[in-house]
Amino acid sequence: MEESENCAVEAVVGDLISDCCAGVIAKDGGDSVNKEKLLELGLDEEAAGDVLKMFMREIRGYVPKSRFDCVNDANKLLKAEVVKLSEDNEVKANYEERLKTLCTRHALERELSGKVFDFSLVASLIDVGKVEVLEDGEVVSGVFEQVEALRCEKPFLFVDETSFEFDGIVPDESAGERDLGSDVKEIMDVFSAAR
């Protein structure tokens, strides 16, 4: 092919690509670009074949603007949805963390109820990060070890768990049957005589 024909072929291919980009002709060539139309433009058989080959090579990977816009809009919607889901996920994570903290605090209250003088003070000294609690609120681990360590370090925070046995006299069981009126009369007589 001569240099002038090569320039003509490149010019035709350039026009075809421009038309393709403008959406005038289809990407795959279809009926819009064919050898007959190129022959009608005044190209010979060989040049028309070269133009078609060059055109198909040039538009490989071409995406029509309408398709590009559609995909671009869908991409923007998906990005917005990802942002929304990320925010929702963060809110859910915060909620779950607060729920875990509340469950742990209630489990601690149940475990320490009646065993400490000041629950808030003892709870502030316990590392809740080390406490494991089941969904039903049962403490699995982490509390007992820390409570025992606190009991050794600060025994004044804990109620003494030893049982008390009261010493003293047993009240007279017959005291309820006595007539207190006569006792009062005797006491009054004693005081009267002493005057």
NUNU-127828 format. One record per residue (C-alpha): residue number from 1; residue in one letter; x, y, z. Coordinates in steps of 0.2 Angstrom, whole numbers, plus 5000, padded with zeros to 4 digits. Example, Ala and Ser with C-alpha at 12.3 -4.5 7.8 and 13.67 -1.06 7.14 Angstrom:
<sites>
<site i="1" aa="a" x="5062" y="4978" z="5039"/>
<site i="2" aa="s" x="5068" y="4995" z="5036"/>
</sites>
This chain:
<sites>
<site i="1" aa="m" x="5000" y="5000" z="5000"/>
<site i="2" aa="e" x="5007" y="5017" z="4996"/>
<site i="3" aa="e" x="5010" y="5031" z="5008"/>
<site i="4" aa="s" x="4995" y="5041" z="5002"/>
<site i="5" aa="e" x="4983" y="5026" z="5003"/>
<site i="6" aa="n" x="4990" y="5023" z="5020"/>
<site i="7" aa="c" x="4986" y="5041" z="5025"/>
<site i="8" aa="a" x="4968" y="5039" z="5018"/>
<site i="9" aa="v" x="4966" y="5022" z="5027"/>
<site i="10" aa="e" x="4971" y="5030" z="5043"/>
<site i="11" aa="a" x="4960" y="5045" z="5040"/>
<site i="12" aa="v" x="4945" y="5034" z="5037"/>
<site i="13" aa="v" x="4949" y="5024" z="5052"/>
<site i="14" aa="g" x="4950" y="5040" z="5062"/>
<site i="15" aa="d" x="4933" y="5045" z="5056"/>
<site i="16" aa="l" x="4926" y="5028" z="5060"/>
<site i="17" aa="i" x="4933" y="5029" z="5078"/>
<site i="18" aa="s" x="4926" y="5047" z="5080"/>
<site i="19" aa="d" x="4909" y="5041" z="5074"/>
<site i="20" aa="c" x="4910" y="5026" z="5086"/>
<site i="21" aa="c" x="4915" y="5037" z="5100"/>
<site i="22" aa="a" x="4900" y="5048" z="5096"/>
<site i="23" aa="g" x="4889" y="5033" z="5097"/>
<site i="24" aa="v" x="4885" y="5034" z="5078"/>
<site i="25" aa="i" x="4890" y="5017" z="5074"/>
<site i="26" aa="a" x="4891" y="5001" z="5085"/>
<site i="27" aa="k" x="4906" y="4995" z="5094"/>
<site i="28" aa="d" x="4907" y="4978" z="5085"/>
<site i="29" aa="g" x="4905" y="4985" z="5068"/>
<site i="30" aa="g" x="4889" y="4976" z="5065"/>
<site i="31" aa="d" x="4880" y="4983" z="5050"/>
<site i="32" aa="s" x="4886" y="5000" z="5053"/>
<site i="33" aa="v" x="4904" y="4997" z="5047"/>
<site i="34" aa="n" x="4906" y="4985" z="5033"/>
<site i="35" aa="k" x="4916" y="4982" z="5018"/>
<site i="36" aa="e" x="4903" y="4988" z="5006"/>
<site i="37" aa="k" x="4901" y="5005" z="5014"/>
<site i="38" aa="l" x="4920" y="5007" z="5013"/>
<site i="39" aa="l" x="4920" y="5003" z="4995"/>
<site i="40" aa="e" x="4906" y="5016" z="4992"/>
<site i="41" aa="l" x="4918" y="5028" z="5000"/>
<site i="42" aa="g" x="4930" y="5025" z="4986"/>
<site i="43" aa="l" x="4942" y="5013" z="4994"/>
<site i="44" aa="d" x="4948" y="4998" z="4984"/>
<site i="45" aa="e" x="4945" y="4980" z="4991"/>
<site i="46" aa="e" x="4962" y="4979" z="4999"/>
<site i="47" aa="a" x="4961" y="4996" z="5008"/>
<site i="48" aa="a" x="4943" y="4992" z="5014"/>
<site i="49" aa="g" x="4950" y="4976" z="5022"/>
<site i="50" aa="d" x="4964" y="4985" z="5030"/>
<site i="51" aa="v" x="4953" y="4999" z="5036"/>
<site i="52" aa="l" x="4941" y="4986" z="5044"/>
<site i="53" aa="k" x="4956" y="4977" z="5053"/>
<site i="54" aa="m" x="4963" y="4993" z="5059"/>
<site i="55" aa="f" x="4946" y="4999" z="5065"/>
<site i="56" aa="m" x="4943" y="4983" z="5075"/>
<site i="57" aa="r" x="4960" y="4984" z="5082"/>
<site i="58" aa="e" x="4958" y="5002" z="5087"/>
<site i="59" aa="i" x="4941" y="5000" z="5095"/>
<site i="60" aa="r" x="4945" y="4984" z="5105"/>
<site i="61" aa="g" x="4940" y="4988" z="5123"/>
<site i="62" aa="y" x="4929" y="5003" z="5118"/>
<site i="63" aa="v" x="4914" y="5006" z="5129"/>
<site i="64" aa="p" x="4900" y="5016" z="5122"/>
<site i="65" aa="k" x="4897" y="5032" z="5132"/>
<site i="66" aa="s" x="4879" y="5026" z="5137"/>
<site i="67" aa="r" x="4886" y="5010" z="5144"/>
<site i="68" aa="f" x="4900" y="5020" z="5153"/>
<site i="69" aa="d" x="4887" y="5032" z="5161"/>
<site i="70" aa="c" x="4876" y="5018" z="5167"/>
<site i="71" aa="v" x="4891" y="5009" z="5175"/>
<site i="72" aa="n" x="4898" y="5025" z="5182"/>
<site i="73" aa="d" x="4881" y="5029" z="5190"/>
<site i="74" aa="a" x="4879" y="5011" z="5197"/>
<site i="75" aa="n" x="4897" y="5013" z="5204"/>
<site i="76" aa="k" x="4892" y="5029" z="5213"/>
<site i="77" aa="l" x="4876" y="5021" z="5220"/>
<site i="78" aa="l" x="4887" y="5006" z="5226"/>
<site i="79" aa="k" x="4899" y="5018" z="5234"/>
<site i="80" aa="a" x="4885" y="5027" z="5243"/>
<site i="81" aa="e" x="4878" y="5011" z="5249"/>
<site i="82" aa="v" x="4895" y="5005" z="5256"/>
<site i="83" aa="v" x="4897" y="5021" z="5265"/>
<site i="84" aa="k" x="4880" y="5019" z="5273"/>
<site i="85" aa="l" x="4883" y="5001" z="5277"/>
<site i="86" aa="s" x="4900" y="5006" z="5285"/>
<site i="87" aa="e" x="4891" y="5018" z="5296"/>
<site i="88" aa="d" x="4878" y="5006" z="5301"/>
<site i="89" aa="n" x="4891" y="4993" z="5305"/>
<site i="90" aa="e" x="4900" y="5006" z="5316"/>
<site i="91" aa="v" x="4884" y="5010" z="5325"/>
<site i="92" aa="k" x="4880" y="4991" z="5327"/>
<site i="93" aa="a" x="4898" y="4988" z="5334"/>
<site i="94" aa="n" x="4896" y="5002" z="5347"/>
<site i="95" aa="y" x="4879" y="4995" z="5352"/>
<site i="96" aa="e" x="4886" y="4978" z="5354"/>
<site i="97" aa="e" x="4901" y="4985" z="5364"/>
<site i="98" aa="r" x="4888" y="4994" z="5376"/>
<site i="99" aa="l" x="4878" y="4979" z="5377"/>
<site i="100" aa="k" x="4893" y="4968" z="5382"/>
<site i="101" aa="t" x="4898" y="4981" z="5395"/>
<site i="102" aa="l" x="4880" y="4981" z="5403"/>
<site i="103" aa="c" x="4879" y="4962" z="5403"/>
<site i="104" aa="t" x="4896" y="4961" z="5411"/>
<site i="105" aa="r" x="4892" y="4974" z="5424"/>
<site i="106" aa="h" x="4876" y="4965" z="5429"/>
<site i="107" aa="a" x="4885" y="4949" z="5430"/>
<site i="108" aa="l" x="4897" y="4957" z="5441"/>
<site i="109" aa="e" x="4883" y="4964" z="5452"/>
<site i="110" aa="r" x="4876" y="4946" z="5454"/>
<site i="111" aa="e" x="4893" y="4939" z="5458"/>
<site i="112" aa="l" x="4897" y="4952" z="5471"/>
<site i="113" aa="s" x="4880" y="4955" z="5478"/>
<site i="114" aa="g" x="4881" y="4954" z="5497"/>
<site i="115" aa="k" x="4900" y="4951" z="5497"/>
<site i="116" aa="v" x="4906" y="4969" z="5496"/>
<site i="117" aa="f" x="4903" y="4985" z="5505"/>
<site i="118" aa="d" x="4904" y="4997" z="5489"/>
<site i="119" aa="f" x="4900" y="4988" z="5473"/>
<site i="120" aa="s" x="4905" y="5003" z="5462"/>
<site i="121" aa="l" x="4922" y="5005" z="5470"/>
<site i="122" aa="v" x="4926" y="4986" z="5468"/>
<site i="123" aa="a" x="4919" y="4986" z="5450"/>
<site i="124" aa="s" x="4930" y="5000" z="5446"/>
<site i="125" aa="l" x="4945" y="4990" z="5452"/>
<site i="126" aa="i" x="4941" y="4975" z="5441"/>
<site i="127" aa="d" x="4947" y="4974" z="5423"/>
<site i="128" aa="v" x="4931" y="4970" z="5413"/>
<site i="129" aa="g" x="4942" y="4967" z="5398"/>
<site i="130" aa="k" x="4947" y="4951" z="5406"/>
<site i="131" aa="v" x="4930" y="4946" z="5411"/>
<site i="132" aa="e" x="4921" y="4933" z="5400"/>
<site i="133" aa="v" x="4902" y="4932" z="5402"/>
<site i="134" aa="l" x="4890" y="4920" z="5392"/>
<site i="135" aa="e" x="4874" y="4926" z="5384"/>
<site i="136" aa="d" x="4864" y="4921" z="5398"/>
<site i="137" aa="g" x="4874" y="4932" z="5410"/>
<site i="138" aa="e" x="4884" y="4918" z="5418"/>
<site i="139" aa="v" x="4902" y="4923" z="5422"/>
<site i="140" aa="v" x="4914" y="4911" z="5414"/>
<site i="141" aa="s" x="4931" y="4918" z="5420"/>
<site i="142" aa="g" x="4941" y="4933" z="5425"/>
<site i="143" aa="v" x="4931" y="4939" z="5440"/>
<site i="144" aa="f" x="4936" y="4926" z="5453"/>
<site i="145" aa="e" x="4954" y="4928" z="5451"/>
<site i="146" aa="q" x="4953" y="4947" z="5452"/>
<site i="147" aa="v" x="4941" y="4947" z="5467"/>
<site i="148" aa="e" x="4953" y="4935" z="5476"/>
<site i="149" aa="a" x="4968" y="4947" z="5472"/>
<site i="150" aa="l" x="4957" y="4962" z="5478"/>
<site i="151" aa="r" x="4952" y="4952" z="5494"/>
<site i="152" aa="c" x="4970" y="4950" z="5498"/>
<site i="153" aa="e" x="4975" y="4968" z="5494"/>
<site i="154" aa="k" x="4960" y="4977" z="5501"/>
<site i="155" aa="p" x="4951" y="4966" z="5513"/>
<site i="156" aa="f" x="4941" y="4981" z="5520"/>
<site i="157" aa="l" x="4931" y="4982" z="5504"/>
<site i="158" aa="f" x="4923" y="4965" z="5507"/>
<site i="159" aa="v" x="4910" y="4959" z="5519"/>
<site i="160" aa="d" x="4917" y="4946" z="5532"/>
<site i="161" aa="e" x="4910" y="4929" z="5526"/>
<site i="162" aa="t" x="4913" y="4920" z="5543"/>
<site i="163" aa="s" x="4897" y="4915" z="5551"/>
<site i="164" aa="f" x="4893" y="4923" z="5568"/>
<site i="165" aa="e" x="4888" y="4913" z="5583"/>
<site i="166" aa="f" x="4880" y="4923" z="5597"/>
<site i="167" aa="d" x="4885" y="4919" z="5614"/>
<site i="168" aa="g" x="4874" y="4924" z="5629"/>
<site i="169" aa="i" x="4860" y="4918" z="5639"/>
<site i="170" aa="v" x="4845" y="4909" z="5632"/>
<site i="171" aa="p" x="4830" y="4919" z="5637"/>
<site i="172" aa="d" x="4819" y="4910" z="5650"/>
<site i="173" aa="e" x="4805" y="4902" z="5640"/>
<site i="174" aa="s" x="4793" y="4904" z="5655"/>
<site i="175" aa="a" x="4795" y="4923" z="5655"/>
<site i="176" aa="g" x="4781" y="4925" z="5643"/>
<site i="177" aa="e" x="4769" y="4916" z="5655"/>
<site i="178" aa="r" x="4773" y="4926" z="5670"/>
<site i="179" aa="d" x="4762" y="4940" z="5677"/>
<site i="180" aa="l" x="4772" y="4956" z="5675"/>
<site i="181" aa="g" x="4759" y="4966" z="5685"/>
<site i="182" aa="s" x="4764" y="4957" z="5701"/>
<site i="183" aa="d" x="4782" y="4960" z="5697"/>
<site i="184" aa="v" x="4779" y="4979" z="5695"/>
<site i="185" aa="k" x="4769" y="4979" z="5712"/>
<site i="186" aa="e" x="4784" y="4971" z="5721"/>
<site i="187" aa="i" x="4796" y="4984" z="5714"/>
<site i="188" aa="m" x="4784" y="4998" z="5719"/>
<site i="189" aa="d" x="4783" y="4991" z="5736"/>
<site i="190" aa="v" x="4802" y="4990" z="5737"/>
<site i="191" aa="f" x="4804" y="5008" z="5732"/>
<site i="192" aa="s" x="4790" y="5014" z="5744"/>
<site i="193" aa="a" x="4798" y="5006" z="5759"/>
<site i="194" aa="a" x="4815" y="5013" z="5755"/>
<site i="195" aa="r" x="4808" y="5031" z="5756"/>
</sites>
